[in-house]
Amino acid sequence: MKSTKIATRGEDHAAYVPDYPLLPVRLRFWQHVLHSCDATCAAAQMRTQLRVAHEACRRVADRPVGAVIPADFIYEQLANDLVISGEMQKRYQEIIEEQKERPDGELRSRIAALVFLINKLPREGGDIGVRATVDHLADLLTDDLGDSATEIRARVPNLVQALVGDGVLMDVEGEYRLQTTEGAAWESEFRRRRAALLNNEPQLAAQRLQRLRKAINAQLSGVSVLHGAAKVKRKVILHFGQEPPPAADDLVVWVRDGFQESETAVIGDIIPKLKTDPLKNALAAEETLHFKGQPVGDEGKEARKAMITRQSAEEDRVNTLMTEIVSGARLFLSGGHELSFITLRAGIEDAAHQGNRTQGHLRQPAECDPPESGRVGGMAGTGASGIRSGVGRGAGHRLTRRCLW
């Protein structure tokens, strides 16, 4: 649980003895579960917490020292109230109870219950980082600090896979959810649409470029420099695509990426392209939500809620990747000189100033010779996915060095 917000803290050492057998990490988990499962906050009140803690202590009172209260214990205390309040489908409660009749039934039931509790925690705003993964499940299910803890950790992965094989849990990118008939239908629709996207490169390319443009525009919005003694304001504009930008009086950043062109065409030592799985997953989840619409039954509503959560998580991953791409850009002045920078925006501004100093005073285009294919001033760069940029008085601008003095 080290990567979560409920992980062990320095002040926990003072609580181990007085709070035993309830570990501080488990207590924090319970507090978040109580708040997320009860909109009225009645269950999160102190008397409820004390009642749950008292019942838990009674459960392990006769066990040897080293026994601790597992995180899933709180499910037994809340299940009926959650069904009555509508926070839990009756079918979920039945699925969890049915596991007790199977081999290894107690642990199977505990795993299913803990998966339910974890998926009730918020993913936005109050996200504590706890996920229904094998590692987190094993950490929270442990009920003994001795050798039996190792035994549970060894059994959990196999039982989780057995639950997936039996259709009790569904595997969503390494995280698990309780599965109902309606939920299985939503998952099937998602997988069908994701498979279709795998063979639809034009749609993926369009979406990828759209998000890349959005990320770069967010970084460079409003960038401008003052040119010459008259302090003429010149904007920095972005040009995307494989073709050189047309003539322009503004400073141009030519953005090229390794998705539309071969990597060697952008720059020889480009970093390999990033994975596009999050984008495919986000698009498939969005299409599934549009196709399925607003369900009427409780199972359908829960399945839609799970799909919205998945879409949000994948969108966050896409945004993180785009941020990494932009922050990993490399900038080159025209001619191949690399320009160091702290932020992309600062680097573009610096490159634009250098472009201004290089160009000097420009005559009017009418006074110049016919256009040539040369490029006047600029820069180029690569990012984590192969972003290439060009800055100057238009890469491939009509003005050539013969227009300068």
C-alpha positions in Angstrom: 0.0 0.0 0.0 3.1 2.2 -0.2 1.8 4.1 -3.2 -1.6 5.0 -1.7 -2.6 7.9 0.6 -3.4 5.5 3.4 0.1 4.0 3.5 2.0 3.7 6.8 3.0 7.1 8.2 5.6 8.1 10.8 2.9 8.9 13.4 1.5 5.4 13.1 4.2 4.0 15.5 2.5 5.7 18.4 -0.8 4.0 17.6 0.2 0.4 17.0 -0.1 -0.6 20.7 -3.2 1.3 21.8 -5.1 0.6 18.6 -4.1 -3.1 18.3 -5.5 -5.3 16.7 -6.7 -2.6 14.3 -3.8 -1.3 12.2 -3.7 2.4 11.3 -3.8 1.6 7.6 -6.9 -0.5 8.0 -8.5 2.3 10.1 -7.9 4.9 7.4 -9.4 2.5 4.8 -12.5 2.0 6.9 -13.0 5.8 7.3 -12.9 6.3 3.5 -15.2 3.4 2.9 -17.7 4.7 5.4 -17.7 8.1 3.8 -18.1 6.8 0.3 -20.8 4.3 1.1 -23.1 6.6 3.0 -24.2 9.9 1.5 -26.0 10.9 4.7 -22.8 10.4 6.7 -24.7 8.5 9.3 -22.4 5.4 9.0 -19.3 7.6 9.3 -20.3 8.9 12.7 -18.1 8.1 15.6 -20.6 5.7 17.2 -20.7 3.6 14.1 -16.9 3.4 13.9 -16.7 2.5 17.6 -19.3 -0.3 17.1 -17.5 -1.7 14.1 -14.1 -1.6 15.9 -15.7 -3.3 19.0 -17.1 -6.1 17.0 -13.8 -6.6 15.2 -11.9 -6.8 18.4 -14.4 -9.4 19.7 -13.8 -11.4 16.6 -10.0 -11.8 17.2 -10.0 -11.7 21.0 -9.3 -15.4 21.4 -6.6 -15.5 18.8 -2.8 -15.4 19.5 -0.9 -12.2 19.6 -0.1 -11.2 16.0 -3.7 -11.6 14.7 -5.0 -8.4 13.2 -8.4 -7.2 11.9 -8.6 -7.6 8.1 -9.9 -4.7 6.0 -12.9 -6.6 4.6 -14.4 -7.2 8.1 -16.3 -3.9 7.7 -18.3 -5.4 4.8 -20.2 -7.8 7.2 -21.2 -4.8 9.4 -22.4 -2.7 6.5 -23.8 -5.1 3.9 -27.5 -5.1 5.0 -27.6 -1.4 5.5 -26.0 -0.8 2.1 -28.7 -2.9 0.4 -31.5 -1.1 2.2 -30.1 2.3 1.4 -29.6 1.4 -2.3 -25.8 1.8 -2.1 -25.4 -1.9 -2.9 -27.4 -4.1 -5.3 -29.0 -7.1 -3.8 -27.5 -9.2 -6.5 -24.0 -8.2 -5.4 -24.7 -9.4 -1.9 -26.0 -12.7 -3.2 -22.9 -13.2 -5.4 -20.6 -12.6 -2.3 -22.7 -15.0 -0.2 -22.7 -17.7 -2.9 -18.9 -17.9 -2.8 -19.0 -19.4 0.7 -20.5 -22.6 -0.8 -17.5 -23.1 -3.1 -14.1 -24.7 -2.2 -12.0 -22.1 -0.4 -15.3 -20.4 0.0 -14.5 -18.1 2.9 -11.5 -16.5 1.2 -13.4 -16.3 -2.1 -16.2 -14.5 -0.4 -13.8 -12.1 1.4 -12.1 -11.3 -1.9 -15.4 -10.5 -3.6 -16.5 -8.4 -0.7 -13.2 -6.4 -0.6 -13.4 -5.9 -4.4 -16.9 -4.4 -3.9 -15.7 -2.0 -1.1 -12.7 -0.8 -3.0 -14.7 0.0 -6.1 -17.0 2.1 -4.0 -14.1 4.5 -3.2 -14.1 7.7 -5.3 -11.7 8.0 -8.3 -11.9 11.8 -8.6 -11.4 14.4 -6.0 -10.9 12.1 -3.0 -9.0 9.3 -4.7 -6.7 7.6 -2.2 -5.0 5.3 -4.7 -6.4 2.0 -3.5 -7.2 -0.3 -6.4 -8.8 -3.8 -6.6 -5.5 -5.3 -7.8 -4.0 -8.6 -6.6 -1.4 -6.8 -4.5 -3.7 -4.4 -2.8 -6.3 -7.2 -2.1 -3.6 -9.4 -0.5 -2.4 -6.5 1.6 -5.8 -5.7 3.0 -7.0 -9.3 3.4 -4.0 -10.3 5.7 -5.3 -11.1 9.2 -2.1 -12.2 10.8 1.4 -10.8 11.1 3.0 -14.2 11.2 3.4 -17.0 8.7 -0.3 -17.2 7.7 0.1 -13.8 6.0 2.5 -15.4 3.5 0.0 -18.2 3.0 -2.9 -15.7 2.1 -0.6 -13.8 -0.2 0.2 -17.0 -2.1 -3.5 -18.0 -2.3 -5.1 -14.7 -3.4 -3.7 -14.6 -7.0 -5.0 -18.1 -7.9 -8.4 -17.5 -6.3 -8.8 -14.2 -8.1 -8.2 -15.9 -11.4 -10.6 -18.6 -10.4 -13.3 -15.9 -9.7 -12.6 -14.3 -13.1 -13.0 -17.7 -14.8 -16.3 -18.3 -13.0 -17.6 -15.0 -14.1 -17.8 -13.6 -10.6 -15.1 -10.9 -11.2 -14.2 -9.1 -14.4 -10.6 -8.1 -15.2 -10.3 -4.5 -16.2 -6.6 -3.7 -17.0 -5.4 -5.6 -13.9 -8.2 -4.3 -11.7 -11.2 -6.3 -10.7 -14.9 -5.7 -10.4 -17.9 -7.8 -9.4 -19.7 -8.9 -12.5 -23.4 -9.2 -13.0 -25.3 -10.3 -16.2 -25.8 -6.7 -17.2 -22.2 -5.8 -16.4 -21.0 -8.7 -18.6 -23.0 -7.3 -21.5 -21.4 -3.8 -21.1 -18.0 -5.4 -20.9 -18.7 -7.4 -24.0 -19.8 -4.3 -25.9 -16.6 -2.4 -24.7 -14.3 -5.2 -26.0 -16.1 -5.4 -29.3 -15.7 -1.7 -29.9 -12.1 -1.7 -28.7 -11.3 -4.6 -31.2 -12.9 -2.4 -34.0 -10.6 0.5 -33.0 -7.5 -1.7 -33.3 -8.2 -1.8 -37.1 -9.3 1.8 -37.5 -6.0 3.6 -37.7 -7.5 6.8 -39.3 -9.8 7.4 -36.4 -7.0 6.8 -33.9 -4.7 9.1 -35.8 -7.3 11.9 -35.9 -8.0 11.6 -32.2 -4.3 11.4 -31.4 -3.5 14.5 -33.4 -6.5 16.4 -31.9 -5.3 15.6 -28.4 -1.7 16.4 -29.2 -2.7 19.8 -30.6 -4.7 20.5 -27.5 -1.8 19.7 -25.3 0.7 21.9 -27.2 -1.8 24.8 -27.6 -2.3 24.7 -23.9 1.4 25.1 -23.3 2.0 27.8 -26.0 -1.2 29.8 -25.9 -0.6 33.5 -26.1 3.2 33.3 -26.8 4.5 36.4 -28.6 7.7 38.5 -28.9 8.6 42.1 -29.6 10.5 42.6 -32.9 13.0 45.4 -33.8 13.4 48.9 -32.4 9.7 49.6 -33.1 8.8 46.7 -30.7 6.3 45.2 -33.2 4.4 42.4 -31.6 4.8 39.1 -33.4 2.7 36.1 -32.4 4.0 32.6 -32.4 1.7 30.3 -34.4 1.6 26.5 -34.7 1.7 24.6 -37.9 0.9 20.9 -37.9 1.5 18.4 -40.7 4.2 17.0 -43.0 4.2 19.9 -45.5 6.2 23.0 -44.7 4.1 25.9 -43.4 3.1 28.6 -45.8 4.5 32.2 -45.8 3.5 34.2 -42.8 4.6 37.4 -41.0 4.4 35.7 -37.6 6.9 33.3 -36.1 6.0 29.7 -36.9 6.4 26.6 -34.9 6.3 23.6 -37.2 5.1 20.6 -35.2 5.8 17.1 -36.7 5.2 13.8 -34.9 6.4 10.3 -35.3 2.9 8.9 -35.7 2.3 10.5 -39.1 5.8 10.2 -40.4 8.6 7.7 -40.0 10.7 8.3 -37.0 13.9 8.9 -39.0 12.1 11.5 -41.1 11.5 13.6 -38.0 14.9 13.1 -36.3 17.4 10.3 -36.4 17.7 9.6 -32.7 14.0 10.0 -31.8 12.6 8.3 -28.7 10.2 5.5 -29.6 6.5 6.2 -29.8 4.4 5.9 -26.7 1.7 3.2 -26.2 -1.7 4.1 -27.6 -3.7 1.6 -25.5 -5.1 4.3 -23.2 -6.5 6.2 -26.2 -8.1 3.1 -27.6 -9.6 2.3 -24.2 -10.9 5.8 -23.7 -12.6 5.9 -27.1 -14.1 2.4 -26.7 -15.5 3.4 -23.3 -17.0 6.6 -24.8 -18.6 4.7 -27.7 -20.0 2.1 -25.3 -21.6 4.7 -23.1 -23.2 6.4 -26.2 -24.4 3.0 -27.6 -25.8 1.7 -24.3 -27.5 5.0 -23.2 -29.2 5.4 -19.9 -30.2 2.0 -18.4 -33.3 1.6 -16.3 -32.4 -1.3 -13.9 -30.0 -1.2 -11.0 -27.5 -3.6 -12.6 -27.4 -1.5 -15.7 -26.9 1.7 -13.8 -24.0 0.2 -11.9 -22.5 -1.1 -15.1 -22.8 2.4 -16.6 -21.2 3.9 -13.6 -18.3 1.4 -13.8 -17.8 2.3 -17.5 -17.8 6.0 -16.7 -15.1 5.4 -14.1 -13.1 3.4 -16.7 -13.4 6.2 -19.3 -12.3 8.8 -16.8 -9.2 6.7 -15.7 -8.2 6.1 -19.3 -8.6 9.8 -20.2 -6.4 10.7 -17.2 -3.8 8.3 -18.6 -4.0 9.9 -22.1 -3.6 13.3 -20.6 -0.6 12.2 -18.6 1.0 10.8 -21.8 0.3 14.0 -23.7 1.9 16.0 -20.9 5.0 13.7 -21.0 5.2 14.2 -24.8 5.1 18.0 -24.6 7.4 18.2 -21.6 9.9 15.9 -23.3 10.2 18.0 -26.4 13.6 19.0 -27.8 14.0 22.3 -29.6 16.4 22.9 -32.5 17.2 26.3 -34.1 17.4 26.3 -37.9 20.6 24.6 -38.9 20.4 21.9 -36.2 21.6 23.7 -33.1 19.7 22.4 -30.1 18.3 24.9 -27.6 18.1 23.9 -23.9 15.1 25.1 -21.9 13.2 24.5 -18.7 9.7 24.6 -20.1 8.5 24.3 -23.7 6.9 27.8 -23.5 10.1 29.4 -22.3 12.1 27.5 -24.9 9.8 28.7 -27.7 10.0 32.3 -26.5 13.8 32.1 -26.4 14.0 30.5 -29.9 11.7 33.2 -31.2 13.9 36.0 -29.8 16.9 34.3 -31.3 15.1 34.1 -34.6 14.4 37.8 -34.4 18.0 38.7 -33.8 19.2 36.4 -36.6 16.8 37.9 -39.2 17.6 41.6 -38.6 15.6 44.1 -40.7 13.4 42.7 -43.5 12.4 44.5 -46.6 8.9 44.2 -48.0 8.3 41.0 -49.9 7.8 43.0 -53.1 11.4 44.1 -53.0 12.7 40.6 -52.8 13.6 38.1 -55.4 11.2 35.2 -56.3 10.6 32.8 -53.5 13.0 30.0 -52.8 12.7 26.9 -50.9 15.1 27.8 -48.1 14.2 28.3 -44.5 15.0 31.4 -42.6 15.8 31.0 -38.9 14.1 28.5 -36.8 14.3 25.5 -34.6 13.3 21.9 -34.5 12.7 19.4 -31.7 11.4 16.0 -30.7 9.3 14.8 -27.8 8.6 11.5 -26.3 6.4 10.5 -29.2 8.5 12.2 -31.8 7.3 15.8 -31.8 9.3 17.9 -34.3 9.0 21.7 -34.2 10.2 24.5 -36.5 10.3 28.1 -35.5 11.4 31.1 -37.5 9.9 33.6 -39.9 8.0 30.6 -41.3 9.7 27.4 -42.1 10.0 27.6 -45.9 9.1 31.3 -45.8 9.2 33.2 -49.1 11.9 35.6 -47.8 15.4 34.3 -48.2 18.7 35.5 -47.0 18.9 37.9 -50.0 16.1 39.9 -48.2 18.4 40.5 -45.2 21.1 43.1 -44.6 
